[in-house]
Amino acid sequence: MELSLFKAGIDEASMIHEMQVKTFMPLLNKYQDFETSPANETVERIIDRLKQSFTDYYIIKNSNISVGAIRIVRKENKTFRVSPVFILPEHQGKGIAQRVFSIIENIYNDATVWELATILQEQGNCYFYEKLGYQKTGGIKEINDKMTIVFYEKCLI
């Protein structure tokens, strides 16, 4: 497996959007979170994020095939947020996401805190982030009666 990250620009917005919709649509169907689901975002929203000076988007490539994306948001005090990260369904379960987090931590090696959020009801996601060293902050946000967002952080100091 030859995994690499390529910094995305405006030209990659529609590709990111297409992969994002494909990846998150099953969750949108399951949880009906029309206001918050990445599957419901417009390509214009991704373009807006790509233009943010504090945001970096990367296309995740496995053997030169685009398999997902990750967005890194620079915050204050060497704190970084992952939002979103996704791997296309047909490429999940191959250890790609775990390696992506390792690469990202090397790129942003001055980070002292990493933050992210996921769906509490998706226990596989929660387990994955906890395995990577993320801990629940105690913060939660109920989206609807089917879905709750749980917040995580990983302190490196």
N, C-alpha and C positions, 0 to 999 in steps of 0.2 A: 504494500500500500504506500503510494507516494503522495503524501498529504501536503498541501501548501495553501497559503492564504494570499489573496491578491486584493490590494486596497481598491475599493470600488469608487467610481465617480458617477456623475449624472448619467453617462452613457449606459451604465449597468442597472439603472433604476427599474426598468421594466423587467429585466431578468430576475432581480431580487424580488420584485412584486409577484411575479408568476410563481416562483419557488415558495414564497411565503404563503400565498393563498393555497397552493397545493398541500403544503405541510399542515397548515392550521385549520383547513376546512373541516376535517373530522371532529376537531375540538369545538368548532363553532356549531356544528350540527348537534353535538352531544350536549353542550352547555347553553346554547342559545344566547351567548354573550355578545349581542350585536354591537353594543357600544364600545367594547374593549378589545374584541378579537382582532389579531393581526390579519386574519383572513378577510376581514371587512374593511381594511384600510385601502385607501386609494394610492395609485402610483404617485400622485402629487404629494401625498404625505411622506412618502419615502424620499422623493426629490427634496422636499423641505428639510428633512433630516440630513441628507447628503450635503446640503449647503451649510449646515451648522458648523461653526468653527471648532466646536468642542466635541464633535462626533466623528468617529471613524467607522466606516463600513468595510467589511472584508467579504469577498466571495471565497467560500471554502471549496477547494478543488481536491479531488482524489484521482490520481493518475490523469490529470488534466481535464477531468469531467467535473462540471459544477454540481456540487451535491448539497449546497446550503449557503448560509450566510451568518455573520455575527456582527452586531453593532456594539461599539464601545463608546461610552459617554464619559468624558473627563469631567469630574466634579472638583470641588475644592479639597485641599489638604491631602493630595495624592490618593483620592478616592475615585474609583472607576466603577461604572455600572454596565452590566451586560443586558441589553434590551433592544431587540430580541436576539436569540440564537436559535437556529433551526437547521435540521438535516432532513432532506427529502425522505419520505417514508421508505422508499425502496433502498435507501442507503443507511437506514438506522440499524442499530444493533451490531455494528462492525467496529466499535471503538473509536469512531471518527470524532465525536463530540469531546471525548475525554482528551484526545490528542490536541484538539483545537484549543481547549482551555489551557493546556500546557504551553502551547505556542504563544497564545495571547499573554500569559503571565511572563513569558520571556521577553516579548516585545515591550510590554509596559512594566519593566522590571523595577521601576521606582514606586510602584503602587504599594500602599500600606493597607488599603481596604478595598475589597471587591464587593459589589452589591448585585443582587438580582432578585427577581420575583418569579413565582410559578404558581400553578394551580394546585391547591392543597389536595384536591380529590385525585390528582394524577400522582399516585404513590410512587410510580417508577421514576418520575421526574424528581420528586423529593429525595428519594433514595440516591439517585445519581448525583445530585448536588451535594448531599451530605457526604457521600463517598469521596468527593473532591475536596472536602474540608469546609464546606459552607455550613453555617449554623443558623437556625431560625432566630430572627431578631425579636420575635414576640408580636411583631406587627402583622395584622391581617386586614383584608378588605373584602367584605362580602359583596359580590357582584350581583348575584341573584340567588334564588333558593337552591340552585343546583351547584353553584360555583363560588369558591372563596380563593382569593389570592393570598399567598403567604410570602413573606419577605425574608430574604437570606443575606448573610454577609460572611465574608472570609477575611479575617484579620491576619496580616502577614508580619506584624511586629510584636 
